[in-house]
Amino acid sequence: MLTIAGERADEEEKAHSGATSLAQRYGRLERTVLLPGGSRPGSAQATLRNGVPRVTLPVASHAQGRRINVRAE
């Protein structure tokens, strides 16, 4: 299984008309997915770019699919 979890906390303070307001936001996310057979979780790599996570999980060579040509009729 692979679990991806994250949280976001944001605080914003605004001053207007002699009063100050404070807004707080908080969110938590957690997702778990079942990994396919033949995957190698010990070799997993993850990156985060522009708020988007990307997980790369190699599979064993015997578990990789094969390419076939499809002919349209």
Phi and psi in degrees as a GROMACS rama.xvg file:
@    title "Ramachandran Plot"
@    xaxis  label "Phi"
@    yaxis  label "Psi"
@TYPE xy
-125.403  126.03  LEU-2
-115.57  127.743  THR-3
-114.727  124.66  ILE-4
-133.437  148.56  ALA-5
-160.863  163.79  GLY-6
-144.443  156.09  GLU-7
-134.307  129.805  ARG-8
-127.427  132.644  ALA-9
-139.569  136.126  ASP-10
-132.756  132.237  GLU-11
-133.554  127.885  GLU-12
-116.633  131.13  GLU-13
-128.914  140.008  LYS-14
-114.685  125.147  ALA-15
-154.171  138.638  HIS-16
54.8653  38.2909  SER-17
77.8098  0.719008  GLY-18
-117.009  155.287  ALA-19
-119.526  131.934  THR-20
-117.319  148.856  SER-21
-128.274  122.329  LEU-22
-114.029  131.133  ALA-23
-123.159  134.479  GLN-24
-127.811  143.055  ARG-25
-145.282  137.873  TYR-26
-147.707  145.803  GLY-27
-131.284  140.95  ARG-28
-134.757  138.393  LEU-29
-148.633  126.63  GLU-30
-129.977  139.148  ARG-31
-125.059  130.906  THR-32
-126.585  148.821  VAL-33
-83.317  130.019  LEU-34
-82.2453  146.257  LEU-35
-69.597  155.797  PRO-36
-62.3796  145.581  GLY-37
88.9209  -5.26283  GLY-38
-77.4323  157.06  SER-39
-117.338  87.5047  ARG-40
-63.4535  -22.8478  PRO-41
-68.6245  -17.4279  GLY-42
-105.326  13.2204  SER-43
-68.0356  146.347  ALA-44
-132.416  146.233  GLN-45
-135.646  142.909  ALA-46
-133.139  159.497  THR-47
-131.754  117.494  LEU-48
-132.771  124.226  ARG-49
54.3165  36.7434  ASN-50
79.9797  4.85171  GLY-51
-110.854  118.521  VAL-52
-80.6116  144.703  PRO-53
-132.877  123.832  ARG-54
-113.218  126.439  VAL-55
-110.15  123.835  THR-56
-128.885  105.197  LEU-57
-69.1968  153.481  PRO-58
-114.329  156.503  VAL-59
-64.1281  149.88  ALA-60
-60.5875  -33.5636  SER-61
-73.2781  -16.7941  HIS-62
-95.6047  -6.79209  ALA-63
-71.4672  145.761  GLN-64
-72.7722  174.588  GLY-65
-122.317  154.389  ARG-66
-92.7595  133.392  ARG-67
-126.594  150.699  ILE-68
-88.7288  137.827  ASN-69
-112.135  125.703  VAL-70
-102.318  125.068  ARG-71
-85.0297  138.596  ALA-72
